[in-house]
Amino acid sequence: MAIDTQMTTAWREAAARLQVRVVAPFEMTLPDGGVFEAEAFLPDFGGPHGMIAISLEDDVRAKRAAAADLYSSLLGLDYRRFDEALFRETLDDWGWFGADDARPHWYTGRPWC
């Protein structure tokens, strides 16, 4: 399945408005030589090696990410349009793993649970 371009666009807007690093769309070569594509990659969130955002509608890419030991999150249709509150809550939930001096001013680190 192709990446969700609306979700990619929303993550690019999130990068600009929330002042966080986002690579959208994201592509990498896996250890087996295959190419992995995702809607977005956030190098400072989710874990020490970042978080990959994948459309919930694409279970195949989610399984490939898991098999490659990549942190990933399956995101629903609400992420096809930038909503500041939703994206901030999501990033708070994923957790900040970037440099302390680069942490966004709005970041609280409060998980959803």
Sequence and secondary structure as in RCSB ss.txt:
>XXXX:A:sequence
MAIDTQMTTAWREAAARLQVRVVAPFEMTLPDGGVFEAEAFLPDFGGPHGMIAISLEDDVRAKRAAAADLYSSLL
GLDYRRFDEALFRETLDDWGWFGADDARPHWYTGRPWC
>XXXX:A:secstr
    HHHHHHHHHHHHHHT   BSSEEEE TTS EEEESEEETTBSSTT EEEEETT HHHHHHHHHTT  EEEE
 GGGGS  HHHHHHHHHHH B S GGG  TT       
